[in-house]
Amino acid sequence: MSTSTLGFAVADEDRPILDELVEYFGNGNRSAYLRATLKIMRSVKLAEELRQLQAYGQSTLAAQGLSIDDVADVTRRVLKGRS
C-alpha cells in the first residue's frame, strides 16, 4: 500500500477529543484512526444520499397523486409494458 503524509490543523480545544478517539478507534495510531474514520464517514455519506433519493422519490410520487403503497403495482404495470 502506497502512503502519503498529510497535515491537518486541529483546534486546541478539540485535541483531547481527537486523542480519545485515536486511542479508542486506532489503538493510539492516528493513521489507523483516520482509516477507520474514512470508512465510517463514507457510510454516513451514502446514508445521507439514500435519504435524499428517498425524499425525492416520495415527492415525485406525491406529485403524481401516488404513495409508496402504489409502487409495487406501478412497477408490475411498467414491467408488463402497460402504463
C-alpha contacts under 8 A as a table, 3 or more apart, distances in Angstrom:
res1	aa1	res2	aa2	distance
10	V	14	D	6.41
10	V	15	R	6.49
11	A	14	D	5.23
11	A	15	R	6.53
12	D	15	R	5.35
13	E	16	P	6.94
14	D	17	I	5.44
14	D	18	L	6.24
15	R	18	L	4.98
15	R	19	D	6.03
16	P	19	D	5.08
16	P	20	E	6.14
17	I	20	E	5.06
17	I	21	L	6.19
18	L	21	L	5.15
18	L	22	V	5.97
19	D	22	V	5.07
19	D	23	E	6.11
19	D	28	G	7.78
20	E	23	E	5.22
20	E	24	Y	6.24
21	L	24	Y	5.03
21	L	25	F	5.76
21	L	26	G	7.43
21	L	33	Y	7.46
22	V	25	F	5.47
22	V	26	G	4.89
22	V	27	N	6.47
22	V	28	G	5.27
22	V	29	N	6.25
22	V	30	R	5.63
22	V	32	A	7.97
22	V	33	Y	5.30
23	E	26	G	5.55
23	E	27	N	4.63
23	E	28	G	4.06
23	E	29	N	7.06
24	Y	27	N	5.69
24	Y	28	G	7.24
25	F	28	G	7.89
25	F	32	A	7.58
25	F	33	Y	5.43
25	F	36	A	6.98
26	G	29	N	4.94
26	G	30	R	6.23
26	G	31	S	7.37
26	G	32	A	4.72
26	G	33	Y	4.06
26	G	34	L	7.80
26	G	36	A	7.42
27	N	32	A	7.71
27	N	33	Y	7.78
28	G	33	Y	7.95
29	N	32	A	5.34
29	N	33	Y	6.26
30	R	33	Y	4.93
30	R	34	L	6.12
31	S	34	L	5.08
31	S	35	R	6.25
32	A	35	R	5.12
32	A	36	A	6.25
33	Y	36	A	5.12
33	Y	37	T	6.06
34	L	37	T	4.88
34	L	38	L	6.09
35	R	38	L	5.18
35	R	39	K	6.67
36	A	39	K	5.42
36	A	40	I	6.46
37	T	40	I	5.05
37	T	41	M	5.95
38	L	41	M	5.23
38	L	42	R	6.05
39	K	42	R	5.23
39	K	43	S	6.38
40	I	43	S	5.13
40	I	44	V	6.33
41	M	44	V	4.87
41	M	45	K	6.09
42	R	45	K	4.99
42	R	46	L	6.17
43	S	46	L	5.14
43	S	47	A	6.11
44	V	47	A	5.13
44	V	48	E	6.22
45	K	48	E	5.16
45	K	49	E	6.24
46	L	49	E	5.04
46	L	50	L	6.15
47	A	50	L	5.10
47	A	51	R	6.21
48	E	51	R	5.04
48	E	52	Q	6.26
49	E	52	Q	5.09
49	E	53	L	6.22
50	L	53	L	4.99
50	L	54	Q	6.03
51	R	54	Q	5.02
51	R	55	A	6.15
52	Q	55	A	5.09
52	Q	56	Y	6.15
53	L	56	Y	4.98
53	L	57	G	6.08
54	Q	57	G	5.04
54	Q	58	Q	6.13
55	A	58	Q	5.12
55	A	59	S	6.11
56	Y	59	S	5.18
56	Y	60	T	6.06
57	G	60	T	5.06
57	G	61	L	6.12
58	Q	61	L	5.05
58	Q	62	A	6.08
58	Q	67	S	7.23
58	Q	68	I	7.09
59	S	62	A	4.98
59	S	63	A	6.10
60	T	63	A	5.12
60	T	64	Q	6.57
61	L	64	Q	5.22
61	L	65	G	6.36
61	L	66	L	4.89
61	L	67	S	5.84
61	L	68	I	7.39
62	A	65	G	4.89
62	A	66	L	5.23
62	A	67	S	6.19
63	A	66	L	7.41
66	L	69	D	7.91
66	L	70	D	6.12
67	S	70	D	5.45
67	S	71	V	7.22
68	I	71	V	5.48
69	D	72	A	7.00
70	D	73	D	5.54
70	D	74	V	6.23
71	V	74	V	5.14
71	V	75	T	5.94
72	A	75	T	5.11
72	A	76	R	6.20
73	D	76	R	5.15
73	D	77	R	6.29
74	V	77	R	5.14
74	V	78	V	6.18
74	V	83	S	7.79
75	T	78	V	5.18
75	T	79	L	6.08
76	R	79	L	5.20
76	R	80	K	6.17
77	R	80	K	5.15
77	R	81	G	6.27
77	R	82	R	5.00
77	R	83	S	6.03
78	V	81	G	5.01
78	V	82	R	5.36
78	V	83	S	5.72
79	L	82	R	7.47
